[in-house]
């Protein structure tokens, strides 16, 4: 697509004037070339490097870049990007393995503890009475079953579903849940938990890739703009007097350098460090910083900033996972409590009358339905909408809301809640990033000013 966007005359090859115009005017072209992974294609964005880059790309020396030459460069870039992708994937997989191993060990250990807490007579099996007693009185047992993610284990918490749950777990029909049967159920629960964690990681990886791409494009565009702002004479290199003037007078240049992540570029802001910083940046010892030297420093800064971004994102994700897991557990537990409060006859289903009675008299039921975020569940509170709501939730048309139908509605509500929480976090993260950047710039500017006032 980018080739076609540059090739305005449709000739099948890219002339220097077509490239020059595209890399100035077309943001989509700029963004692609900046991130394509092939140095000579990236150098098309640098006016002073463009001619040399064209010579390298134009292997048949026709004076233009034809489709075959473009494809060869693109495949080099693709190979480089795939290698970066492989390294990032391997890093993520190593981290995921370590996290999942720790999670699995903790989950299995908790499951063993819960079995022993319920097995009051140390017989190695759980009777109906032992389960009933534990789920009524033991908070640790209730919390584990509530959070475990397996429906049959969660149903042990609900009197109306206890028999069905026991039957599902008790594979030998002994009337009790023996330790191997418990472990089989726990393995099923753990597999579901790990699958959910993998899906969450995949979603987060896509979000991270989009965040990195957006940040990289913005950072490199800003770096190009700052170079041009400093390079007053348009020579393609930065002289010491140009730098000295820019870091005194131009706030946009100052703000970018202060936050660019590359120490020598940051030292350009310090009069006493400027000469030494220039010597480090000026690798060809020409006395000025040319575009290639600038780009090398900028990419070091970008790498540092992306590492900071990754660490901050992982910190946010760890916090978000913990918060969402706690929220989900509390939400599902409240949903089960509300179902049991409405299910007066312990039949495992909610009749029209049971719902009407509960929403009229029970404050806990009313509060949960009001706050749950699902329209069909909220409509249970409204007499005029009750029939329509029942019809929407009652998927088998029995005239009552059975527990699986209730849970399906609750899962829909929870997904909506979690999506809203994620959107709120994203908004807050952007606001925080802007606040931090503004504070950092103001703080460092003040620090520089104070140093000069003291000196």
N, C-alpha and C positions, 0 to 999 in steps of 0.2 A: 504493500500500500504506500509506504514512504517513497519507494522508487518512483511509483506512478505520480505521486504528489510533486516530486522534484522535476520529473520529466514533463514539463508543461507542453512542449511541442509534440509529445507522443512519438519521438523518433526512436525510442528504445535505447538511448544513451544519454548520459548526463553531461551537459556542457558546464564550463566553469561559471558562466553567468546564471544558469539555472540553479546551481548549487548555492552560489553566493546569495541569491535572492531568497531561496527557501530557508537557509539557516539564519537569516535575519528576520523573516516575516512569519514563518509557520511554526507555531509552538509544538505541534504534534511531531514534526520532523526533528525539531531540536531535542525534544524529550526522548525520542527513539534513539537518535545518534548518541546522545549523552550516556545512555544505558546499554548500548549494544554490545559492549565488551571487546570491540575491535579498535585498536588505537588509531589507525589511519582514518577510519570513518569518524571517530570522535574528533580528530584534528580538523575535519571539515568545518567544525564550529569555530575554529581559531583562525581569524583572517591571515595572521602571519605564518601559520603552518599549513594553510590550505593548499598552496601550490606544491609543497613538498609531499603532502598527503596524496594529492591527485597523481603525482608522478609515481608513487608507490602503488596506488590502486590501478592505474592505467598500464597494465602489463603489456599490451600490444602497441603502446606508444601512439595511439590514434589521436590523443589530445582530449578524449572524453572517456567516461566510465560507462562501458556497455553492461548489459544485463548479466553476461557471464562473469565479468570482472566483479560486479556488485555481489553476485551470488557467492563467489569465492570468498570475498571479504566477510559477507554475512555468515557464512558457515564457520569461518574462524571465530567470529564473535559469538556465534551460538555455542561452539565448543567451549569457549572461555566461560560463558554464562552457565552452561550445564555443569562445568567443573565447580563453579561457585555454588550452584544449586546442590550438587552432590555433597560438598563439604558441609553446607548448612544443614542438609537433611541428616547426614551422619551425626552432626553435633546434636540436633534435635532428638534423634533416635537414642543416642547415648544418654541424654538427659531423661528421656521418657522411660527408658529401661530402668534407670536408677530410681526414678520417682515411683514407677509401678511396682518395682521390687519392694520398696519401703512400704508402699500402700498395702500391697498384698500381705506382707508379713504382719503389719498392724491389724488388718482386717481379720486374718485367720486367727491371730492371737486373741482378738476381741471375741470372735465366735466361740473359741474354746472356753474362754472365761464365762461367757453367757451360758453355755451348755452346763458348766459346773455349777453356776449359780442356780439354775433351774433344777438340776438333778440333786434334790435335797437328800435322797437316801443313798446317793453314790452307787446306784445300780448300773449306771452306764446307759440308761434309757430314760426318756421323759414320759411320764404318765399324763393323762388328761388333767388330773388335779394339780400336779406339779406345774404344768404350763399355766393353768388358770391362776394359781396362787402367785406365780412370778410376774405375770403381766399385769396383775392388779396392784402389786405392792413394791416391785423392784424397779426403780427408775433406770438403772443401767441396762437391765433386760429390755425394758420398753424402748429406750433410746436406740439400742442396737437394732432391734427388730424394725423399728420405724425407719431407720436410715439405711437398712441393708440392701434395698433395691429389689428384693425378690418378693413377688406378690404372695406366694404361699406362706412364706415366713411372716410377712406383714399381717396376713389374715389371722395369725395366732393371737393378735391383739384384739380381734373383734369376736365377741361371743357368737354372733349370728353366723360367722364363717369358720369357727374353730373346728367343727367336725369335718367340713370339707377340706380344710387345710391339713388336718391330721391324716386324712385318707390319702391326700395327694403325696405327702412326704413319707408316710408309713408304707414303704413298698412291699414289705413282707406280710402286711395285714395283721401284725401282732397286737395292734391297738395302742402301741407306744412308739415313740420316735427313738430308735436306737442310735448310738453314736455314728456308725457308718451312714445311716440314712440322713442324719443331721449334716454330716460332712458333705454328702452329695448335694443337698440343698444349698449349703454354703458355697460349694464350688460353682453351682449355677449362678448364685447371686454375685460371686466375685467375677465370673466371666462377663456378666452384664455390666458390672461396675467398670471393668477394664475397657470394655467396648465403648462405653459412654465417655470414659476419659480419653480414649483414642479419637473419638469423633470430636470432642471438645478441642483436643490439640490440633486436629486438622483444620477446624474452623479458625482457631487462633493463629495458626501458621499462615493461612490465607490473609487474615486481617493484618498480620505483621508484614507480609510481603507487600501489601498495598501501602502500608504506612511507610515502609522503607523506600519504596519507589517514589512516593510523593515527597518524602523528606529529601531524598537524593536529588530529584529534579529541582526542587526549590533551592536547595543549598548550592548546587552547581550553577543555576541561573543567577543567583545572588553573587556568587564568586566571579562569574563573567562580567556582570554589571559593575562590580566594585573595581575590577581590573581596568575596565574602560573609564571609570570615573577618575581613577588615579592617573591613568595614561593620557594626560591632557594634550600632548602633542601627537597622539595617535601613532607613535613609533613602533608600538608592539612590545615595548619594554619599559620598565619602571625605573626612572632615575631617582637618585636620593632626594633631590629637591622636590620632585613630584610627590614622593611618599611623604616627605616632611610636611609639605603644605596640606596634603589630604588628611593626614592623621591629626592635624590641628583644626582644620576648618570644616570637614565634611562628616556630619554625625552618622550618616548611613555607612560610610567607610569604617568609622570608629566602631559602631555597633557590630558590624559583620566580623571585623578582625577580633574583637573582644571575645566573640562566641564561636570562632571558627574551629577551635580544637587543636590548632597547630601552634606550638610554642613560639617558633621563630616568626610566624606571621603576627602573633600577639605581641611579641617584643618590638615590632615596628611602632607600636604605640608608646614605647618607653624611650625618650630621647637618649638616655645613657646606654640603652641596650641596642639602639637602632643599627649602629655600625656593625656590631657583632652579628646581629640577626641577618643583615644584608650579606655579610660574608658567608654565612651558612646557606642562605637561599641561592646565592649567585654561584652555582656549581661550576659554570664555565669561566668564572673569574673575569667577566667582561666589564664589571663595574655597575651593571644594572641587572634587574630581575626580568628575564624575558618570559614569554607565555608558557613555554615548556617548563621552566623552573617554577613558575607560579602554579601551574597545574599539578606538578609533583607535590608541592606543599599542600595545595588544596585537597588532593586525594588522601594525603596523610591525615589532614584535619577531618575529612569526611569519615575516614575509617574510625577515628577516635570518637566522633560524634555518633556514628552508628552503633558503636560498642556501648556508649552511654545510653543511647535510645533502647538498645536491646536489654540492658540491665534494668532500666526503668520499666520497660514493658513487662519483663518477667516478674518484677516486684509487684506491679499492678495486677498481673494475671494471678499470681499466688494469692494476693489479698482478695481478688474478685472470686476465685474458686472457693476459698474458705467462706467468704460471705454468702455466696450463692448456695453452697452446700448446706450451710446452717439455715438459710432462708427456706430452701426447698424442703428440708426435713421438718421445719416448724410448720410450713404451709400444708404439707401432706398429713402431718399429725393432726393439725387443726381440722383438716377436711374429714379425716376418719372420725374424729370426736364429734363433729357436727352431724355426720351421717348417723352415728349411734344415738345422738340426742334426738334426732328426728324419728329414728326407727324404734318406735315405742314398743312394738310387739316382737322385736328381735327376729324378724322374718328374713332379714337380708335384703329387703326392698322397701321403698318409700311409696306409700299410697297418697292419693290426692288429699285425704283428710289429715294424714300425718304431717304432710308438708304445710297445709293450711294452719294447723294447730301450732306447729313450731314457729312459723314466721310471725304469728300473732303474739306469741307469749314468751318466746325464748330469746333473750337479748344476745346471747353468744351466737346462736344460729343467724340472727339478723345481721350482726356485725360481720361475721365471716362472709355471708353471701353478698353483702353490700360492698365489701372491700376486695373480693376475690378477683375482679377484673374480667370475668366472663359474663357476657350479656345474658346468655340463656340461664345461667345460675342466678344472676341478679333479678331476672324477670320472675323468679319464684316468689319474690317479695311483693309482686304486684298482682292483685286479684284479676285485673283485666288482661294480664299477659300470662297468667299461670298455665292455661291450657296449651297455648302455643309453645311455651317453654317446655312443658312436659313432653309434648309431641317431638320437639327437637332433640331432647335428651334420651327419650325412651326409644332406642333404636330397634328393639324387637316388637314394639307395638303392644306390649302386654298391659299397658295402662298404668304401670308402676315404674319407678326408677330403681332398677336393680343395682347392686354394688358395682359390677363391672361397668355399667353405663355411667354411674356416678363418677367412677375413677377416670373414665375417658374424658368426661367434661372437666374434671379437676386437672388432668394432664394438659388439656388445651389452655385452661386458665393459667397454669404454672408456666407454660412456654411463653405465653404473652407477658406474664410478670417478669420472667427472666430477660426477655428481649427488651422490655422497657428499662430494666435495671442496667443492662449493657449499654443502651443508648444514653442513659443518664450518666453513666461512668465515662463514656466517650466524650460527652459534652463537657463534663467537669475536668477531664484530663486536658482538653484543648484550652479551656479557660485557665487552668493551672499553669500550663506551659507558657501561655502568653503573659501571665502574671509574673512567673519566674524570670522569663526573658527580660521583661521591662524592669523588674527589680534589680536583676544582675547588672544590666547596662547602667542603671542609675547609681547603683552601689559602687561599681568599678570606676565610673566617671568621677564620682565624688572622691574616691580613694586617690585617683591620679591628681585631682585638683588639690587635695589636702597635702599630698607629698610635695607638690610644686610650691604650695604656700609655706610649708615648713622649710623647704630647701632654698 
